[in-house]
Structures are given as structure tokens and as C-alpha cells.
Amino acid sequence: MIFYSNKPSVPKTEDYQRLVESIFDSGFLTNFGQYHNALLEKLKRKLDTKNIALCNNATTALACVIRSISDPKKSDIITTPFTFSATCHSIIWANKKPVFVDVEDNGFNLCPKAVENAIDKNTAAIVPVHCYGIPCNLDKFDDISVRYNIPIIYDAAHAFGVKYGDKSLVANGSASVVSTHATKAFNTAEGALVYFSEDEKCSQFASMTNFGIDENGETSTLGLNGKLSELHAALGVANLETFEKNIEKRQKLWNHYSTAFRSDDRIQLIELDSNLRFNFGYCPLTILDDTIRVDRVIAKLAESKIIARKYFSPILNNTSTFKESKVAGNLKNAKHLNNRVLCLPIHESYLPHA
Ligand SMILES: Cc1ncc(COP(=O)(O)O)c(C=O)c1O
């Protein structure tokens, strides 16, 4: 058995097959059909919010959201360099410029203080990432948003199912974009869901992702094709059935890792806040000992068929595509994370004695 870092969760073949048969019988493979609508309703209930829309992936969704919510007269989007490239690609597709700002000391998420220092007359929006599903400092970003009148758009790609206190993490900011890609804790193979704080932005997004066609059938805005197909939506409907049970199993594996590594001060597994209902979609391990090379650890694990991934190195300002982007401040903490974090395999089927 090979232990991949993010193995997709899948339903029983016969369960999915039944749904596929009903899709074929209906004659509708896409265009807001029965499974798109069923998944949307189930997610509204699960996430306890009405303003959500579905999309065919989070990169497209982020580009559309940044385009529709950020200030059209300003050019810059403040974001983190410690993320997957999609965060930054979507900013550029939205015709804006990324400005990289440091992450928190001893954390993975964008630092509110560093963000505040970077805000200027060109700041059109702030895009923090809930890295690995760990919540950003929500209160501080809310406060910054109000004081400077700048929208916060969360890249919540990793955050499906995470709750902070009683509230779904997704229901924060002006908008939050969750990926439901195959590698995520909940998946539709490819896909995304987007939360909006305002109803109007939600319906505008729905038409943007349907070629700009509005409720009256008019092409009233610039659009693209961001629709989630029936086959993808049905996979989501089936996967939703086992999501909570899968999280419990993943948590057990997390606890095994945690017990195994607790006494080793060369490495650090994150401590989870007691208020957090986590999704265990990623298991990041930080190497604290400078003499240990992350690539050698990854190669050594691979010899035992354990496939760990270097999420997220290099940091984006060190990549050829984004190296010309603006940096505000010194990125000291992000540089420290570069080549130090690896994500260990985590999946419901990897549980010892499962
Ligand atoms: C932080 C982050 N943002 C955005 C994305 C893009 O998601 P998608 O693959 O659904 O386009 C990813 C994908 O893994 C991601 O990790």
C-alpha cells in the first residue's frame, strides 16, 4: 500500500453508480440540475448559511470573487506567500496585483499586524488563507476591514467543515472560497463552494459563473463557465454522507502522529485550539532542527511508501511566476517556513487496525 499525503475520499462504487444512473435517466449532465441543487441545499444546512454558490474549482471561484468584490478603482491585493500558487494566480486573473506580506510568528497564516502596515491607497482587498484549515485571526481581520473599509476575501480552500466555536469557519469575511478538489477533506473531484456575506453578491457570482447570464436571461455581466456538473455534484452528495465519520477516523490518525512525535523537539505538530472543530484534511509537520533537510526526510519516507508533500515551498515570492510581485515588509516568518514544513499522509483508510 502506498500512503499518499492527500488520498481522495470516495463513496462505495455502487452508491455512486446509482446516482449516475439517475443522472443519465434525467438527460441533464450539467446546468444546475437535480444534484447541483441537492448539494447546494445540503451544504446550506450543513454550513448553516444561505448565501452560498457552487463552482467548478476554487481557482476560478477566487478569480471571480476578487473581481466582483475588491475595489475596482484600486490595484493591489494583500496576501500571503505561504500558500498554493492558485491564490496568486486567481488575483492576477482578476486583473489585480498581489502584494506579499508576512505570516504570523509561530503560525502559518497571514499576520494582521503586517497587513495593517502594508495597507495603502492602492489596496483593493485582503486575501488571507486559512492554511491547512487553521483559522486566520478572524477578529483582527474583521476589525481591519471595518477601520480601513477594505473587503476581506478568505481563501478557505482547505477549510471545509471546520467550525470555530459554534460558527462555520466558511461564514466569514465578505466572501470565502472553499475548494472541493479531490485532495480536500470533502471532495467533488473538482469543485468549490463560495460563501458571501451579501445576497446580491451571491447571485452576481452565480451569473458570472454562467457566462454572465442573469436571472432574467440577459448577459448582463462579464462571465465564464464555472458550472459544477451533475457528475461532480452527485459525488459530493455521496461523499457528504460519510464526511463526519471520516473526520473522526482522520482525527484518530492525527492523535497517533501526535503521540509519536510529542517528545521529539526537532519537529512540531500543531496544537489544536479547544474551540476548534478541525477537518483533519492536512497534517503539517514543521522541522525545527536546522540540520535536518526536509527533502531528505521526504525521500526517506518515500522508501517506505509514505508520500509526504512539501506544502508550501518554495514560498510564492521565490517562484519564477511571482518573483516580480511586490513584497511589503520583510517576510521573516514566511522565509523561516520555507523548506521546513511537510504534510504527512492523512486519510480515513490509513488508521492502524482500521
Ligand atoms: C490555498 C489554496 N487555494 C486555492 C486552491 C485551488 O483550489 P482548486 O484546485 O479547487 O482550484 C488550492 C488547491 O489546493 C489551495 O491549496
The ligand as a Gaussian input file, in Angstrom:
#p B3LYP/6-31G(d) Opt

LIG

0 1
 C       -4.700000      27.535000      -0.672000
 C       -5.327000      27.084000      -1.957000
 N       -6.060000      27.970000      -2.658000
 C       -6.673000      27.626000      -3.812000
 C       -6.571000      26.330000      -4.298000
 C       -7.225000      25.993000      -5.612000
 O       -8.223000      25.033000      -5.483000
 P       -8.794000      24.306000      -6.780000
 O       -7.904000      23.119000      -7.037000
 O      -10.191000      23.881000      -6.377000
 O       -8.803000      25.263000      -7.908000
 C       -5.825000      25.374000      -3.605000
 C       -5.724000      23.993000      -4.101000
 O       -5.239000      23.101000      -3.460000
 C       -5.177000      25.754000      -2.401000
 O       -4.429000      24.891000      -1.712000

